[in-house]
């Protein structure tokens, strides 16, 4: 078997691409027609020989992803992650109206997780297994109805050894400034190694402050220093606690990366293993989602906080990104598992 390969298969009737690293046994499965969601990722600890760990467990079917497209795997959140108040924002005098959740009247997690993406190329070489996917938002009528900006989002998945890298590019193909934010929403099993439990699992998030949220989980605009159970700069056991918080004022703490990268981790101390998500300096926020009713932990890198465009309109620094016409913005995240 070649060191790296890209295989084409099927998932629930949709084309699926599996990136494989023969030398390590790592494999990642992506379904372009389902929002370019990476629905499975298995790898050994970096630099070690096994065991293979299901960071993103293979899905049994399409129902696990849900009608919103972001309930499993690693959904891509664009043009804005998290919640947008009443599904609307005004930027440079133009108001955009997104579809809203009828239960709360707000929009959540953007417009691309349910859209079919194009495959630009799939190839393997000595550098890794690569799948490049893209979505032209300007050519998509349903998206353009809600977000009236022309742009192309490209995400390139690269599996090298035991690390999965996602490199994103947003090209403004229109004639006016593009407001945007990008996020990723990986769903990890809290007890991803046998022998322990959800409450014994430990999380670490490199934020010195958190956004104050309303009961509807919308940022008020205020930011508070972390304290008590919200201080996750060092690993802390979940221990019966639920989390749905947005962290900011990040510490650059990711090992073996450039100095300005940050990292959040999920640890199984009973197995001596930890999952790490690393993000470059474009990502100014981390969301930790760990509900009590589902044994999962989501470590979500976001470039901006929730309701970013509306906060920016109030003069609050929210991480809102603006891309001038004809220019391209880029970012990178990585996922891996390693020994503690």
Backbone bond lengths (Angstrom), bond angles and torsions (degrees), N, CA, C in turn:
res aa  C-N    CA-C-N  psi(-1)  N-CA   C-N-CA  omega(-1)  CA-C   N-CA-C  phi
1 X - - - 1.470 - - 1.522 109.88 -
2 X 1.317 116.28 134.70 1.459 120.48 177.97 1.525 109.77 -61.62
3 X 1.316 115.25 157.15 1.462 118.73 -178.40 1.525 111.05 -60.40
4 X 1.331 116.67 -42.60 1.462 120.80 178.13 1.525 109.22 -128.44
5 X 1.343 115.36 148.57 1.457 119.97 177.23 1.519 109.40 -153.64
6 X 1.332 115.04 158.66 1.462 122.62 172.81 1.524 106.85 -124.34
7 X 1.332 116.48 120.34 1.454 121.75 -177.91 1.523 109.91 -112.62
8 X 1.314 115.41 141.07 1.457 120.74 178.15 1.524 109.07 -103.62
9 X 1.342 116.28 131.15 1.451 121.24 -178.38 1.508 111.55 -144.20
10 X 1.333 115.25 -148.41 1.467 121.15 -174.17 1.515 110.02 -136.77
11 X 1.323 115.23 140.48 1.460 121.73 169.51 1.519 107.98 -136.40
12 X 1.321 116.82 113.16 1.471 122.77 177.32 1.526 111.95 51.92
13 X 1.341 116.54 36.37 1.455 120.72 178.86 1.513 114.98 87.13
14 X 1.317 117.69 1.75 1.466 122.22 178.84 1.530 109.97 -109.50
15 X 1.331 116.35 149.00 1.458 120.29 174.44 1.527 109.61 -62.66
16 X 1.304 115.25 133.80 1.463 121.29 177.23 1.520 108.57 -128.77
17 X 1.317 115.52 147.31 1.460 121.69 179.94 1.527 108.28 -119.68
18 X 1.321 116.23 129.26 1.458 121.47 178.70 1.523 108.77 -111.35
19 X 1.325 115.84 119.59 1.455 122.34 174.58 1.524 107.56 -90.93
20 X 1.330 117.15 128.75 1.456 120.81 -177.15 1.523 111.16 -126.07
21 X 1.327 114.68 141.71 1.460 122.45 171.43 1.523 106.63 -114.32
22 X 1.335 115.80 101.61 1.450 119.51 -174.99 1.507 113.50 -62.80
23 X 1.314 117.06 -30.72 1.455 119.67 -177.49 1.509 114.11 -69.10
24 X 1.332 117.46 -29.09 1.460 121.37 -177.44 1.526 113.43 -112.84
25 X 1.335 117.75 -17.87 1.462 121.36 -174.79 1.509 113.47 85.85
26 X 1.333 117.75 0.81 1.463 120.57 179.85 1.523 110.35 -67.91
27 X 1.341 116.01 147.82 1.460 121.22 179.10 1.518 109.63 -152.87
28 X 1.335 115.61 141.38 1.463 122.16 177.13 1.518 108.58 -131.45
29 X 1.341 116.91 134.71 1.466 122.17 -178.77 1.520 109.72 -113.90
30 X 1.327 116.47 126.23 1.468 123.01 -178.58 1.518 109.30 -122.73
31 X 1.341 116.46 138.46 1.463 122.19 178.47 1.528 107.85 -116.68
32 X 1.329 119.34 98.98 1.466 121.50 -176.50 1.522 113.46 -58.75
33 X 1.339 118.13 -38.17 1.464 120.79 -176.34 1.519 112.63 -69.42
34 X 1.326 117.58 -14.71 1.462 122.05 179.59 1.519 109.78 -110.61
35 X 1.327 115.66 55.31 1.453 120.28 176.23 1.511 114.60 72.93
36 X 1.352 117.43 20.90 1.470 121.27 -175.39 1.531 110.44 53.38
37 X 1.327 115.17 39.73 1.463 121.21 -178.49 1.522 109.20 -78.12
38 X 1.331 116.52 129.66 1.460 121.54 170.27 1.520 106.54 -83.00
39 X 1.334 116.38 101.61 1.464 120.80 -170.53 1.526 112.95 -89.85
40 X 1.331 117.94 -7.08 1.460 120.62 177.52 1.514 109.27 -156.27
41 X 1.324 115.67 141.03 1.460 121.26 175.05 1.513 108.08 -149.55
42 X 1.324 115.33 117.81 1.463 122.44 179.38 1.520 108.34 -122.54
43 X 1.336 116.03 135.19 1.462 119.48 -178.02 1.518 109.81 -157.60
44 X 1.328 117.28 155.65 1.464 120.30 170.43 1.520 109.62 -83.96
45 X 1.323 117.66 167.66 1.467 118.79 173.16 1.521 110.61 -58.15
46 X 1.316 116.37 139.62 1.458 121.04 -179.29 1.521 110.01 -57.33
47 X 1.314 114.99 129.06 1.453 120.40 177.20 1.508 115.23 76.93
48 X 1.350 117.47 7.58 1.463 120.89 -178.42 1.528 109.68 -126.04
49 X 1.308 116.32 160.73 1.462 121.51 178.59 1.520 109.34 -97.42
50 X 1.342 115.71 94.57 1.457 120.89 176.80 1.516 112.01 65.44
51 X 1.341 117.64 175.12 1.459 124.67 -3.43 1.526 111.43 -76.79
52 X 1.341 116.70 160.09 1.455 119.55 175.02 1.519 110.02 -72.65
53 X 1.318 115.95 137.72 1.470 122.65 -177.99 1.520 108.58 -119.22
54 X 1.329 116.68 132.74 1.461 121.02 173.56 1.520 108.77 -84.78
55 X 1.342 116.11 94.20 1.460 119.37 176.82 1.523 109.45 -67.85
56 X 1.341 116.36 -48.52 1.459 123.52 173.91 1.523 105.83 -114.40
57 X 1.335 118.56 100.69 1.466 120.38 -174.21 1.523 111.84 -63.44
58 X 1.352 117.95 141.66 1.464 120.73 177.62 1.526 111.21 -55.42
59 X 1.324 116.56 140.52 1.460 121.31 -178.11 1.523 110.51 -87.49
60 X 1.327 115.62 146.18 1.460 120.52 179.09 1.522 112.43 -78.09
61 X 1.323 117.12 -22.11 1.456 120.46 -179.58 1.509 111.10 -178.80
62 X 1.318 115.50 179.78 1.460 120.90 -174.47 1.521 112.50 -69.11
63 X 1.336 117.66 -24.09 1.471 119.89 -179.21 1.518 111.96 -60.78
64 X 1.336 116.94 -28.03 1.461 119.72 -178.86 1.523 111.90 -65.36
65 X 1.323 117.46 -28.21 1.459 120.86 179.19 1.519 111.10 -75.28
66 X 1.343 116.01 -31.42 1.458 121.30 178.13 1.518 112.52 81.58
67 X 1.333 117.10 161.70 1.462 121.18 -177.69 1.523 114.19 -64.66
68 X 1.331 117.22 -21.53 1.464 120.65 178.75 1.522 112.03 -82.78
69 X 1.344 117.20 -16.89 1.444 121.45 179.06 1.515 115.44 84.48
70 X 1.340 118.21 1.30 1.467 117.90 -173.89 1.530 113.90 -128.28
71 X 1.337 117.53 29.85 1.460 119.52 -176.59 1.527 114.34 -100.05
72 X 1.325 118.19 -2.09 1.464 121.79 178.27 1.526 108.82 -159.38
73 X 1.341 114.92 169.95 1.458 119.53 178.88 1.516 111.61 74.50
74 X 1.330 115.05 -136.87 1.470 120.98 177.95 1.524 108.89 -134.98
75 X 1.331 118.12 74.37 1.470 120.95 -178.09 1.524 112.36 -62.90
76 X 1.327 114.54 148.00 1.466 122.55 176.87 1.523 108.00 -98.81
77 X 1.332 116.93 130.03 1.465 122.62 -173.65 1.530 108.94 -112.52
78 X 1.338 116.21 111.72 1.460 121.33 -175.77 1.531 108.07 -161.66
79 X 1.330 121.72 146.34 1.466 128.56 8.38 1.523 115.34 -81.83
80 X 1.365 116.59 -2.20 1.456 119.73 173.58 1.513 109.08 -146.11
81 X 1.336 118.50 133.84 1.452 120.51 171.65 1.522 110.50 -84.13
82 X 1.319 115.61 165.40 1.457 123.11 175.27 1.530 111.23 67.02
83 X 1.330 116.56 -157.71 1.460 121.46 -171.09 1.526 112.53 -93.56
84 X 1.332 113.80 147.20 1.456 121.32 173.26 1.535 107.43 -122.12
85 X 1.310 115.92 123.97 1.462 121.66 -175.37 1.530 111.09 -58.45
86 X 1.333 114.59 120.88 1.465 123.13 178.25 1.530 112.56 55.43
87 X 1.326 116.47 17.04 1.454 120.51 175.58 1.517 114.39 66.09
88 X 1.313 117.61 27.49 1.470 118.19 -178.68 1.513 111.59 -144.16
89 X 1.322 115.01 152.35 1.454 121.41 173.18 1.521 108.14 -153.21
90 X 1.326 115.99 155.88 1.458 122.50 177.41 1.516 108.42 -120.60
91 X 1.335 115.02 129.57 1.456 120.66 -179.10 1.523 107.99 -137.52
92 X 1.330 115.86 124.84 1.466 122.42 -178.57 1.536 111.24 50.47
93 X 1.324 114.69 42.95 1.460 120.90 174.43 1.517 115.93 81.47
94 X 1.313 118.25 0.45 1.468 122.13 -178.25 1.530 108.99 -112.02
95 X 1.334 116.74 125.40 1.463 121.48 -179.88 1.520 110.48 -98.98
96 X 1.327 116.02 129.95 1.454 122.90 175.78 1.512 108.95 -111.70
97 X 1.330 116.42 140.41 1.459 122.58 -178.27 1.532 109.74 -122.90
98 X 1.304 115.23 115.21 1.456 122.40 179.25 1.529 109.80 -92.56
99 X 1.322 116.57 153.36 1.454 119.67 171.50 1.520 109.22 -62.30
100 X 1.338 116.44 146.94 1.465 120.64 -175.71 1.521 110.75 -119.28
101 X 1.317 114.45 159.63 1.456 122.06 173.87 1.526 107.68 -73.14
102 X 1.333 118.52 121.14 1.469 119.30 -177.66 1.520 113.33 -62.89
103 X 1.324 117.78 -19.11 1.461 120.16 -178.45 1.532 112.30 -78.46
104 X 1.351 117.42 -26.06 1.467 118.00 -177.72 1.523 113.93 -132.33
105 X 1.324 117.51 -7.36 1.454 120.09 176.13 1.513 115.19 76.75
106 X 1.331 117.10 12.88 1.462 121.08 179.58 1.529 109.76 -121.58
107 X 1.315 115.42 162.98 1.469 120.98 174.96 1.527 108.95 -98.09
108 X 1.342 115.78 150.49 1.454 118.21 178.94 1.527 111.00 -141.71
109 X 1.309 115.96 133.94 1.466 126.23 165.18 1.524 116.40 70.49
110 X 1.305 118.26 22.13 1.453 119.38 166.43 1.514 115.40 80.27
111 X 1.349 115.09 -163.54 1.456 121.20 -165.02 1.525 114.35 -125.14
112 X 1.327 119.31 3.33 1.467 118.83 -170.02 1.524 114.06 -108.08
113 X 1.330 118.97 -9.54 1.468 120.91 -173.79 1.522 113.01 -70.58
114 X 1.320 118.48 -19.82 1.465 121.09 178.87 1.526 112.76 -107.79
115 X 1.324 117.36 2.57 1.464 120.27 -175.26 1.530 111.43 -90.65
116 X 1.331 117.38 148.39 1.462 120.03 173.66 1.516 111.09 -78.21
117 X 1.312 116.47 126.02 1.453 123.05 179.60 1.527 109.90 -97.49
118 X 1.314 115.84 155.10 1.462 121.74 176.69 1.530 109.46 -89.94
119 X 1.329 115.38 150.07 1.462 121.37 172.68 1.522 107.93 -98.78
120 X 1.312 116.79 116.65 1.464 120.92 -179.47 1.526 111.53 -84.89
121 X 1.321 116.57 -41.51 1.460 118.77 170.54 1.516 110.34 -165.90
122 X 1.328 114.05 155.78 1.457 122.00 176.36 1.519 106.58 -135.44
123 X 1.331 116.54 126.04 1.458 118.55 -175.98 1.520 110.27 -155.84
124 X 1.312 114.88 160.20 1.456 120.75 175.25 1.517 108.53 -130.69
125 X 1.306 115.54 148.32 1.458 122.38 178.75 1.515 107.59 -153.81
126 X 1.299 116.35 -173.80 1.459 119.80 177.95 1.523 111.99 -65.95
127 X 1.347 116.65 -15.62 1.469 121.06 -179.21 1.521 112.87 -87.00
128 X 1.348 117.85 -15.59 1.452 119.69 179.91 1.507 112.36 145.18
129 X 1.333 114.96 -179.04 1.461 122.79 174.66 1.518 107.63 -101.13
130 X 1.340 116.85 131.17 1.469 121.44 -168.89 1.515 110.47 -130.62
131 X 1.338 115.69 135.40 1.466 122.89 170.95 1.517 107.45 -130.95
132 X 1.333 116.48 122.89 1.468 121.79 179.43 1.517 108.39 -109.70
133 X 1.334 116.23 120.91 1.460 122.69 -178.16 1.519 109.95 -121.79
134 X 1.346 116.35 154.60 1.464 118.27 -179.35 1.520 110.67 -150.77
135 X 1.314 114.30 159.13 1.462 122.40 176.35 1.525 108.23 -139.00
136 X 1.335 115.82 124.17 1.461 122.00 176.81 1.522 107.75 -91.12
137 X 1.334 116.49 98.85 1.463 119.62 -176.78 1.514 112.00 -66.73
138 X 1.330 116.43 -31.61 1.457 119.37 -178.70 1.508 113.66 -67.76
139 X 1.342 117.42 -23.70 1.462 122.01 -178.20 1.521 112.78 -95.50
140 X 1.317 117.11 0.38 1.455 121.95 -177.27 1.522 109.12 -101.35
141 X 1.327 116.75 111.93 1.466 120.51 -172.49 1.523 112.35 -62.52
142 X 1.336 117.26 -40.05 1.461 119.55 -177.94 1.517 111.04 -67.47
143 X 1.327 116.39 -39.16 1.456 120.37 176.87 1.521 110.54 -69.15
144 X 1.316 117.23 -46.31 1.475 121.70 -176.22 1.530 111.54 -63.32
145 X 1.343 116.42 -29.35 1.470 120.21 176.44 1.530 111.06 -60.46
146 X 1.325 116.98 -32.21 1.455 121.12 -175.74 1.531 113.15 -101.62
147 X 1.324 115.16 -31.13 1.465 120.76 -176.06 1.520 107.19 -132.25
148 X 1.324 115.73 95.73 1.465 120.90 -168.50 1.534 111.74 -86.84
149 X 1.326 114.63 61.98 1.458 121.52 177.07 1.521 108.44 -136.01
150 X 1.309 116.40 141.12 1.459 121.26 177.67 1.528 109.16 -92.87
151 X 1.325 116.08 120.84 1.455 120.31 177.90 1.522 109.17 -159.31
152 X 1.309 115.76 160.54 1.462 121.70 177.14 1.527 108.36 -124.04
153 X 1.336 115.20 124.69 1.461 122.11 177.38 1.525 108.23 -102.22
154 X 1.308 116.27 125.04 1.464 122.24 178.45 1.522 108.74 -121.47
155 X 1.325 116.14 130.67 1.465 121.43 174.96 1.519 108.08 -124.33
156 X 1.326 115.93 122.61 1.460 122.43 179.33 1.524 108.80 -107.10
157 X 1.325 115.48 120.84 1.462 122.80 178.69 1.529 108.18 -94.97
158 X 1.330 117.00 127.21 1.462 121.50 177.45 1.521 109.19 -129.37
159 X 1.326 115.63 122.12 1.460 121.21 174.38 1.526 108.09 -102.07
160 X 1.326 115.88 118.62 1.465 121.43 179.01 1.521 107.59 -130.30
161 X 1.334 116.03 123.11 1.463 121.20 -174.57 1.533 109.22 54.08
162 X 1.337 117.99 -108.75 1.469 119.94 -178.59 1.518 111.78 -120.24
163 X 1.322 117.73 18.22 1.462 122.02 -177.72 1.522 110.29 -115.36
164 X 1.329 116.36 133.74 1.458 122.11 175.21 1.525 108.41 -104.10
165 X 1.330 115.57 122.73 1.467 121.30 179.99 1.517 109.70 -112.66
166 X 1.329 116.30 138.74 1.465 123.03 175.90 1.524 107.72 -120.51
167 X 1.321 115.08 114.17 1.460 120.87 179.02 1.533 107.92 -107.06
168 X 1.327 116.50 123.56 1.463 122.01 -175.74 1.522 110.73 -110.27
169 X 1.321 115.01 142.45 1.456 122.01 173.71 1.524 108.80 -132.94
170 X 1.309 116.40 133.32 1.460 121.83 174.92 1.518 107.43 -119.91
171 X 1.331 115.94 114.27 1.460 121.46 179.53 1.525 108.93 -104.11
172 X 1.307 116.51 123.27 1.466 121.59 176.12 1.525 108.12 -79.98
173 X 1.327 116.17 104.02 1.465 121.61 -178.37 1.524 112.13 -95.16
174 X 1.319 116.77 4.83 1.461 120.97 -178.83 1.513 112.51 -96.93
175 X 1.334 114.04 -166.35 1.466 119.87 -175.95 1.521 113.10 -114.05
176 X 1.340 117.10 13.90 1.467 119.81 175.86 1.529 109.02 -142.90
177 X 1.320 116.58 163.77 1.460 122.44 -175.93 1.523 111.16 -60.73
178 X 1.321 115.71 135.56 1.462 123.22 -178.34 1.520 110.17 -97.89
179 X 1.354 119.01 119.52 1.464 121.27 172.03 1.526 108.88 -90.33
180 X 1.326 117.63 138.76 1.458 118.12 -174.74 1.523 112.37 -163.01
181 X 1.320 113.44 167.67 1.452 123.80 168.82 1.518 107.70 -153.35
182 X 1.310 117.13 155.43 1.457 122.32 -177.52 1.519 109.41 -133.29
183 X 1.327 115.26 142.51 1.459 120.00 176.28 1.515 111.26 -147.48
184 X 1.335 115.14 162.67 1.461 122.40 175.03 1.526 108.40 -128.93
185 X 1.335 115.58 147.37 1.467 121.03 -169.24 1.533 110.51 -131.62
186 X 1.342 118.92 63.56 1.464 119.55 -179.41 1.524 112.76 -70.61
187 X 1.344 115.58 138.01 1.467 123.09 -179.72 1.530 108.39 -105.56
188 X 1.329 116.47 105.03 1.465 121.47 -179.59 1.529 110.03 -102.46
189 X 1.337 118.18 141.81 1.459 119.39 171.92 1.523 109.82 -68.24
190 X 1.315 116.93 131.07 1.465 119.05 -177.45 1.525 110.93 -58.97
191 X 1.324 116.49 -44.87 1.465 121.73 176.70 1.518 107.74 -102.34
192 X 1.340 116.69 76.89 1.456 120.22 -173.98 1.528 112.36 -80.03
193 X 1.320 117.75 -4.97 1.458 122.58 173.79 1.524 108.11 -126.72
194 X 1.318 116.07 141.29 1.462 121.06 -175.98 1.522 111.37 -64.42
195 X 1.333 114.79 148.98 1.448 119.99 172.96 1.504 115.46 110.95
196 X 1.326 117.89 -6.86 1.453 119.87 -178.85 1.514 111.69 -132.33
197 X 1.327 116.45 -162.19 1.459 121.57 -175.85 1.522 110.70 -140.56
198 X 1.323 114.88 168.84 1.463 121.05 178.03 1.526 111.07 -56.94
199 X 1.325 118.10 -45.06 1.458 120.20 -174.49 1.525 112.89 -71.46
200 X 1.332 117.47 -22.41 1.459 120.32 177.26 1.527 112.16 -81.15
201 X 1.329 116.67 -19.98 1.463 120.50 179.89 1.526 109.76 -63.02
202 X 1.333 115.77 147.59 1.458 121.57 -178.15 1.526 110.25 -117.57
203 X 1.314 115.87 144.59 1.460 121.15 178.35 1.526 109.59 -123.31
204 X 1.299 114.38 151.30 1.472 121.32 176.96 1.522 107.22 -139.66
205 X 1.330 116.51 128.17 1.466 122.94 179.94 1.524 107.51 -133.05
206 X 1.345 118.17 129.08 1.470 120.95 -168.77 1.518 114.71 -87.03
207 X 1.336 117.70 41.49 1.457 120.32 -179.45 1.513 112.30 -104.43
208 X 1.339 116.28 134.89 1.466 120.46 177.11 1.520 112.49 -88.79
209 X 1.368 115.51 -14.78 1.463 119.67 179.20 1.524 109.49 -142.12
210 X 1.318 115.93 159.41 1.467 121.93 176.05 1.523 109.20 -125.11
211 X 1.337 114.54 151.04 1.455 120.39 174.44 1.528 109.70 -76.93
212 X 1.323 116.14 133.10 1.457 120.32 172.01 1.528 108.28 -71.78
213 X 1.343 116.07 130.26 1.457 121.21 -176.02 1.525 110.84 -115.68
214 X 1.320 115.58 149.92 1.458 120.71 172.19 1.533 109.14 -76.29
215 X 1.328 117.00 176.22 1.464 120.57 176.60 1.521 111.29 -61.99
216 X 1.330 117.01 -22.31 1.466 121.51 177.93 1.522 111.85 -92.60
217 X 1.342 116.29 11.29 1.470 123.67 176.02 1.524 112.89 65.15
218 X 1.313 116.71 32.56 1.459 122.86 173.09 1.530 109.24 -101.58
219 X 1.320 119.10 133.81 1.466 120.66 178.68 1.528 111.54 -62.59
220 X 1.318 115.98 135.26 1.462 120.43 177.64 1.524 111.56 -79.90
221 X 1.335 116.05 -20.59 1.458 121.86 -172.39 1.512 112.43 108.78
222 X 1.341 116.69 -13.24 1.460 120.79 178.28 1.526 110.45 -92.16
223 X 1.332 115.99 146.52 1.460 122.74 179.17 1.521 108.39 -125.82
224 X 1.342 116.02 134.77 1.458 120.61 -175.51 1.526 110.85 -122.14
225 X 1.330 118.26 146.15 1.466 120.23 173.99 1.527 110.70 -61.75
226 X 1.326 116.71 144.48 1.458 119.53 177.61 1.521 109.70 -71.05
227 X 1.309 115.35 145.33 1.451 120.54 174.83 1.525 108.56 -158.03
228 X 1.327 115.77 161.35 1.461 120.66 179.66 1.518 111.69 59.61
229 X 1.313 116.57 -137.92 1.468 121.05 -176.32 1.524 112.47 -67.85
230 X 1.345 117.83 -15.00 1.461 120.54 178.27 1.525 113.13 -84.17
231 X 1.306 116.80 -8.72 1.462 120.06 176.62 1.520 107.96 -85.34
232 X 1.319 115.35 100.10 1.465 121.68 -175.58 1.520 111.33 -115.23
233 X 1.325 116.96 26.18 1.459 119.38 178.39 1.525 111.15 -67.96
234 X 1.320 116.20 -22.12 1.455 122.66 168.91 1.534 107.43 -117.38
235 X 1.336 118.37 150.51 1.466 120.09 -176.70 1.526 112.01 -56.12
236 X 1.317 115.48 137.93 1.461 122.10 -179.82 1.526 108.39 -136.88
237 X 1.319 117.21 137.15 1.459 121.60 178.94 1.526 110.12 -67.49
238 X 1.333 115.73 143.99 1.463 119.74 177.34 1.528 110.75 -62.61
239 X 1.316 117.41 -43.00 1.473 122.95 166.96 1.525 113.84 47.11
240 X 1.317 117.34 48.57 1.454 120.56 175.69 1.509 115.11 80.76
241 X 1.338 118.49 3.21 1.458 121.93 -178.98 1.529 110.69 -93.60
242 X 1.317 116.09 145.61 1.464 122.59 171.77 1.520 108.39 -104.39
243 X 1.341 115.28 147.54 1.463 120.95 179.08 1.521 109.94 -133.20
244 X 1.313 115.21 140.00 1.468 123.35 167.63 1.522 105.31 -155.39
245 X 1.339 115.92 75.37 1.458 122.46 -168.46 1.517 111.21 -131.98
246 X 1.333 115.25 151.67 1.458 122.52 178.84 1.522 108.50 -110.30
247 X 1.330 115.77 118.74 1.466 122.22 -178.30 1.524 110.01 -101.36
248 X 1.324 115.79 145.06 1.460 121.21 178.64 1.526 109.10 -144.53
249 X 1.334 116.92 -171.71 1.467 122.19 -174.94 1.525 107.74 53.93
250 X 1.324 115.74 63.98 1.453 122.22 -167.16 1.519 113.04 -80.43
251 X 1.311 114.60 150.65 1.456 123.11 171.74 1.525 107.69 -95.00
252 X 1.320 117.62 129.39 1.460 120.98 175.27 1.525 107.68 -76.19
253 X 1.332 115.98 104.35 1.469 120.26 -168.46 1.517 114.12 -132.84
254 X 1.338 119.41 9.86 1.460 120.99 -173.84 1.527 110.59 -83.74
255 X 1.342 117.73 119.61 1.466 119.57 179.45 1.524 111.51 -72.71
256 X 1.308 115.74 154.39 1.470 122.66 175.66 1.525 112.52 60.54
257 X 1.320 117.35 30.29 1.462 122.39 176.16 1.522 107.74 -133.55
258 X 1.323 115.36 -179.92 1.449 119.00 171.55 1.519 109.31 -64.03
259 X 1.312 117.15 158.51 1.461 120.76 -168.59 1.520 113.81 -66.94
260 X 1.336 118.81 -18.23 1.456 119.07 -175.27 1.524 113.17 -100.11
261 X 1.335 118.29 13.29 1.458 121.19 176.51 1.529 110.61 -84.79
262 X 1.333 115.87 148.67 1.458 120.73 173.70 1.520 109.56 -115.14
263 X 1.332 115.86 163.82 1.465 121.21 -174.90 1.520 109.98 -146.22
264 X 1.333 115.92 137.07 1.460 122.50 170.70 1.520 107.88 -117.01
265 X 1.345 117.14 147.66 1.453 119.93 -174.75 1.527 111.92 -134.83
266 X 1.324 113.63 153.50 1.460 123.88 170.93 1.515 106.30 -122.15
267 X 1.336 117.59 121.40 1.455 121.79 -173.57 1.518 111.15 -114.45
268 X 1.334 115.05 138.45 1.464 121.65 168.12 1.526 107.04 -110.78
269 X 1.333 118.29 90.42 1.470 120.32 -173.66 1.520 113.01 -63.03
270 X 1.353 118.19 -26.80 1.449 119.95 179.85 1.533 111.85 -68.11
271 X 1.336 117.00 -23.56 1.459 121.11 179.04 1.521 112.13 -105.18
272 X 1.329 117.02 -7.68 1.455 120.11 -178.85 1.517 113.12 68.98
273 X 1.340 116.86 31.78 1.462 121.79 -177.12 1.516 110.34 -128.09
274 X 1.352 115.96 151.67 1.454 120.12 173.61 1.525 109.90 -144.00
275 X 1.340 114.29 139.45 1.460 122.28 171.73 1.525 107.30 -88.82
276 X 1.327 116.06 135.36 1.465 120.69 178.55 1.517 109.70 -124.91
277 X 1.332 115.70 135.30 1.461 122.59 169.31 1.522 106.49 -113.54
278 X 1.322 115.96 125.18 1.461 121.53 -178.21 1.520 109.47 -115.57
279 X 1.311 116.61 141.43 1.459 121.26 -176.90 1.519 110.21 -137.67
280 X 1.330 115.38 143.02 1.464 118.53 -179.95 1.524 110.53 -75.82
281 X 1.326 115.70 -179.01 1.465 120.67 -171.17 1.516 113.97 -68.84
282 X 1.342 118.31 -7.60 1.466 120.48 175.48 1.523 111.34 -67.09
283 X 1.328 116.10 -24.69 1.464 121.19 -175.46 1.520 109.02 -93.07
284 X 1.320 115.10 109.09 1.461 121.86 -174.00 1.519 113.25 -97.67
285 X 1.332 117.22 -5.53 1.457 121.28 -176.99 1.535 109.25 -135.48
286 X 1.332 115.09 152.72 1.455 122.18 167.58 1.527 107.95 -126.40
287 X 1.323 116.49 135.35 1.458 121.32 172.43 1.525 108.17 -106.36
288 X 1.309 116.28 131.81 1.458 122.21 171.64 1.523 107.92 -109.38
289 X 1.331 115.54 118.87 1.463 121.39 176.69 1.522 107.90 -120.96
290 X 1.333 116.37 116.19 1.461 122.28 179.90 1.526 108.02 -144.02
291 X 1.339 118.09 84.94 1.458 121.12 -178.33 1.527 111.29 -75.10
292 X 1.316 115.62 163.62 1.460 120.14 178.45 1.524 112.25 -84.12
293 X 1.340 117.42 -21.80 1.461 120.24 -173.59 1.523 113.97 -92.78
294 X 1.327 117.65 4.49 1.462 121.47 178.17 1.524 107.98 -149.39
295 X 1.337 118.99 125.87 1.473 120.54 -173.21 1.524 112.77 -78.48
296 X 1.310 115.88 63.00 1.461 121.63 -178.66 1.524 109.48 -130.63
297 X 1.333 114.11 161.40 1.457 121.55 172.97 1.522 107.38 -135.61
298 X 1.330 116.69 127.35 1.456 121.86 176.85 1.524 108.81 -109.13
299 X 1.319 116.40 121.32 1.466 123.33 174.73 1.517 106.27 -107.96
300 X 1.332 117.29 103.21 1.462 121.97 -165.26 1.530 111.56 -114.42
301 X 1.316 117.82 109.62 1.477 119.41 174.22 1.528 110.56 -79.88
302 X 1.330 116.79 128.29 1.462 123.33 178.36 1.536 108.56 -123.97
303 X 1.318 115.86 143.30 1.457 118.56 171.98 1.521 111.83 -75.65
304 X 1.327 116.69 -27.69 1.466 121.24 -177.20 1.518 108.93 -135.62
305 X 1.316 116.18 166.91 1.443 120.64 175.04 1.518 109.65 -82.85
306 X 1.321 116.74 176.21 1.453 120.34 174.86 1.526 111.10 -64.60
307 X 1.337 115.97 153.29 1.465 122.71 178.62 1.521 111.89 53.67
308 X 1.331 115.44 36.63 1.465 120.52 -170.36 1.519 113.08 -61.96
309 X 1.340 117.26 -42.82 1.464 119.26 -176.41 1.523 111.30 -65.83
310 X 1.332 117.14 -37.53 1.464 119.92 179.90 1.522 111.76 -72.90
311 X 1.328 116.95 -35.50 1.463 119.11 175.23 1.520 110.44 -65.76
312 X 1.336 116.45 -42.09 1.467 119.88 179.39 1.515 111.21 -61.46
313 X 1.335 116.52 -35.56 1.469 120.11 178.45 1.526 111.69 -65.60
314 X 1.335 116.77 -21.97 1.464 122.13 176.84 1.535 111.51 -90.94
315 X 1.321 116.95 3.74 1.449 120.49 179.82 1.515 113.88 83.60
316 X 1.328 117.34 17.92 1.462 122.18 -179.02 1.523 108.81 -100.93
317 X 1.319 116.77 129.13 1.462 120.57 178.80 1.520 109.56 -68.96
318 X 1.312 116.21 113.34 1.465 121.51 -172.67 1.513 113.16 -118.97
319 X 1.331 117.20 -5.98 1.452 120.55 -174.89 1.510 113.43 91.69
320 X 1.332 117.98 5.49 1.460 120.70 178.14 1.519 109.62 -55.60
321 X 1.339 116.30 131.42 1.460 122.63 178.81 1.515 108.99 -102.25
322 X 1.317 117.51 139.11 1.457 121.89 175.04 1.524 108.41 -123.77
323 X 1.336 115.57 128.98 1.461 121.89 -177.13 1.528 108.45 -116.67
324 X 1.325 119.27 116.65 1.467 121.18 179.53 1.533 111.64 -65.51
325 X 1.321 116.94 158.24 1.474 120.83 178.89 1.532 111.81 -54.64
326 X 1.326 115.28 136.26 1.447 121.42 176.08 1.514 115.87 83.56
327 X 1.330 117.47 -7.45 1.460 120.07 -178.28 1.526 111.35 -100.62
328 X 1.339 114.65 163.36 1.464 121.63 -178.38 1.517 109.84 -125.51
329 X 1.317 115.54 133.28 1.468 123.64 176.50 1.522 108.25 -104.47
330 X 1.347 117.65 144.75 1.460 121.02 -175.73 1.526 111.17 -135.17
331 X 1.332 115.64 154.23 1.463 121.12 176.05 1.528 108.98 -158.25
332 X 1.346 115.57 166.87 1.459 120.82 -178.70 1.523 110.41 -145.95
333 X 1.342 115.46 139.62 1.466 121.76 168.64 1.522 108.39 -129.40
334 X 1.327 116.06 162.96 1.464 121.93 176.86 1.519 109.71 -138.63
335 X 1.340 115.84 151.61 1.455 122.84 173.96 1.523 109.02 -128.87
336 X 1.325 115.51 140.76 1.457 120.60 -179.63 1.523 109.56 -161.58
337 X 1.323 115.81 167.27 1.459 121.42 171.05 1.519 106.99 -124.74
338 X 1.338 116.93 145.86 1.463 119.66 -178.81 1.527 109.24 -146.62
339 X 1.305 114.95 164.82 1.441 120.94 174.50 1.525 110.14 -76.99
340 X 1.320 116.73 142.26 1.463 121.26 -179.28 1.533 110.10 -77.30
